[in-house]
């Protein structure tokens, strides 16, 4: 298999940057509202528990987003394999190792909706591989490629 035939789909982290921006704006707005302006200087009370919680949320979300951006997770779909890759390693599953691919829907409680999920059963592994296409850029194309790979396996 050549890498020119493999189509890669990068993990989408756009929504994580939105959370970082929202927490940052909330942190600055709350610090500005709770602080006092004296002699043209803004003093912030660091012993305010809500401010500390907002700062921790902002720091954790920012570090998680930077880590996910650095790792550059992606899924590659080729004519004869599925590739899971990140910055540090690449794991290739050839079609011979794939027993079945099932396309379905999964209920997510947080947004009270259903999302598509792809479950991949491997011959030498007990647990299923799960791919949630909505977590990747170009989710429709990813789902159609996995669907065509499923058809190739079932033949």
Backbone torsions as a table, in degrees:
resi	resn	phi	psi	omega
1	UNK	NA	133.2	176.7
2	UNK	-100.8	152.6	-176.2
3	UNK	-72.4	-15.1	177.7
4	UNK	-68.2	-29.6	-179.0
5	UNK	-81.1	-19.6	-177.7
6	UNK	-83.4	129.4	176.8
7	UNK	-99.8	125.6	-178.5
8	UNK	-101.5	141.8	178.2
9	UNK	-122.5	117.3	-177.5
10	UNK	-81.6	149.0	176.4
11	UNK	-68.5	135.9	-178.5
12	UNK	-87.9	123.7	178.1
13	UNK	-118.9	18.7	-179.5
14	UNK	-60.1	-43.0	-178.2
15	UNK	-66.6	-28.6	177.9
16	UNK	-69.1	-38.1	176.3
17	UNK	-65.4	-32.2	177.0
18	UNK	-65.2	-40.4	177.1
19	UNK	-65.2	-40.9	178.3
20	UNK	-60.2	-44.4	180.0
21	UNK	-64.4	-43.0	-179.1
22	UNK	-64.6	-45.1	178.5
23	UNK	-65.6	-36.6	178.4
24	UNK	-65.3	-44.6	178.5
25	UNK	-64.5	-42.7	179.0
26	UNK	-63.2	-40.1	179.7
27	UNK	-64.6	-46.5	-179.6
28	UNK	-66.8	-42.9	-179.3
29	UNK	-64.4	-43.9	-179.4
30	UNK	-67.6	-40.7	178.3
31	UNK	-63.9	-38.2	179.9
32	UNK	-69.4	-40.6	-179.6
33	UNK	-70.4	-37.9	-178.1
34	UNK	-83.1	-23.2	-179.0
35	UNK	-76.9	170.8	178.0
36	UNK	-121.9	145.0	180.0
37	UNK	-105.0	113.0	178.5
38	UNK	-130.0	133.3	179.4
39	UNK	49.1	45.3	177.2
40	UNK	61.8	28.5	176.2
41	UNK	-128.4	141.9	177.7
42	UNK	-96.3	119.6	176.0
43	UNK	-106.7	134.1	-176.1
44	UNK	-113.8	135.8	177.2
45	UNK	-85.6	110.8	-178.5
46	UNK	-82.5	-7.7	179.7
47	UNK	-92.2	6.3	177.2
48	UNK	-75.4	119.9	-175.9
49	UNK	-63.2	-36.8	179.9
50	UNK	-66.1	-38.6	177.4
51	UNK	-64.6	-39.2	178.8
52	UNK	-65.8	-42.4	178.8
53	UNK	-63.7	-43.6	177.4
54	UNK	-62.0	-40.8	179.6
55	UNK	-65.6	-39.7	178.1
56	UNK	-66.2	-44.7	177.1
57	UNK	-58.7	-44.0	179.6
58	UNK	-62.8	-45.8	-178.1
59	UNK	-65.5	-43.4	-179.5
60	UNK	-66.6	-44.4	-179.6
61	UNK	-64.6	-41.9	179.1
62	UNK	-64.4	-45.0	-179.4
63	UNK	-66.6	-38.9	177.6
64	UNK	-64.5	-40.8	179.8
65	UNK	-66.8	-43.0	178.5
66	UNK	-65.0	-39.9	177.8
67	UNK	-62.5	-45.9	179.4
68	UNK	-64.9	-36.3	176.6
69	UNK	-66.0	-42.2	179.9
70	UNK	-65.6	-40.9	-177.5
71	UNK	-67.9	-28.1	174.9
72	UNK	52.0	57.4	-178.9
73	UNK	-70.9	140.3	179.9
74	UNK	-154.3	157.5	177.2
75	UNK	-117.7	132.4	177.9
76	UNK	-113.4	133.0	178.3
77	UNK	-116.8	117.8	178.1
78	UNK	-113.6	176.6	-179.9
79	UNK	-68.8	-22.1	-177.2
80	UNK	-134.1	18.5	179.2
81	UNK	-166.6	165.2	171.0
82	UNK	-121.1	133.6	-175.9
83	UNK	-119.9	128.2	170.7
84	UNK	-107.9	119.5	-174.3
85	UNK	-133.9	151.1	168.2
86	UNK	-142.3	-171.2	-176.0
87	UNK	-63.1	-29.1	-172.9
88	UNK	-97.7	-28.6	-176.6
89	UNK	-153.3	167.9	179.7
90	UNK	-137.6	130.4	179.5
91	UNK	-119.0	122.0	-177.0
92	UNK	-110.1	129.9	176.2
93	UNK	-116.1	103.9	178.4
94	UNK	-70.4	161.0	-178.5
95	UNK	-60.3	-28.1	179.6
96	UNK	-64.5	-29.1	-179.6
97	UNK	-85.8	-12.0	-177.0
98	UNK	-91.9	119.6	179.7
99	UNK	-80.8	-47.1	179.8
100	UNK	-157.3	157.8	174.4
101	UNK	-128.0	123.6	178.1
102	UNK	-116.7	135.3	178.9
103	UNK	-104.0	130.4	-178.5
104	UNK	-154.4	-164.5	179.0
105	UNK	-127.1	149.7	179.6
106	UNK	-129.7	138.3	179.6
107	UNK	-87.3	128.1	177.8
108	UNK	-111.8	126.1	-174.2
109	UNK	-73.0	-36.6	-174.1
110	UNK	-59.4	-45.5	-179.6
111	UNK	-104.1	8.4	174.7
112	UNK	51.5	44.1	178.8
113	UNK	-142.6	-179.0	177.8
114	UNK	-110.5	141.9	176.4
115	UNK	-126.1	155.2	178.6
116	UNK	-76.9	145.5	177.6
117	UNK	-140.5	144.0	178.4
118	UNK	-117.4	124.2	179.1
119	UNK	-109.6	129.8	-177.5
120	UNK	-117.2	120.7	178.8
121	UNK	-97.6	123.0	178.9
122	UNK	-101.6	152.4	-178.5
123	UNK	-69.5	-34.9	-174.0
124	UNK	-107.4	22.9	-178.0
125	UNK	-143.1	136.3	-178.8
126	UNK	-75.9	-45.3	-177.0
127	UNK	-78.5	148.1	177.8
128	UNK	-80.0	149.2	168.6
129	UNK	-87.9	133.2	179.7
130	UNK	-117.7	128.9	175.7
131	UNK	-118.8	124.2	174.9
132	UNK	-104.4	102.8	-173.4
133	UNK	-59.4	-26.4	-177.8
134	UNK	-68.8	-13.5	178.3
135	UNK	-84.8	-1.8	-176.6
136	UNK	-120.4	154.7	173.6
137	UNK	-68.1	148.5	-179.3
138	UNK	57.2	54.9	-174.5
139	UNK	-64.5	-35.0	179.8
140	UNK	-65.2	-42.4	179.1
141	UNK	-66.1	-40.2	177.1
142	UNK	-60.9	-45.6	-179.2
143	UNK	-63.6	-41.1	179.9
144	UNK	-68.3	-36.7	176.8
145	UNK	-65.0	-42.7	177.9
146	UNK	-65.8	-35.6	177.2
147	UNK	-65.1	-42.9	178.5
148	UNK	-69.3	-32.2	174.7
149	UNK	-66.9	-37.2	176.1
150	UNK	-62.5	-42.7	178.6
151	UNK	-63.5	-36.4	179.0
152	UNK	-68.2	-33.4	-179.8
153	UNK	-73.3	-39.8	-175.2
154	UNK	-72.8	-14.0	-178.9
155	UNK	-80.4	NA	NA
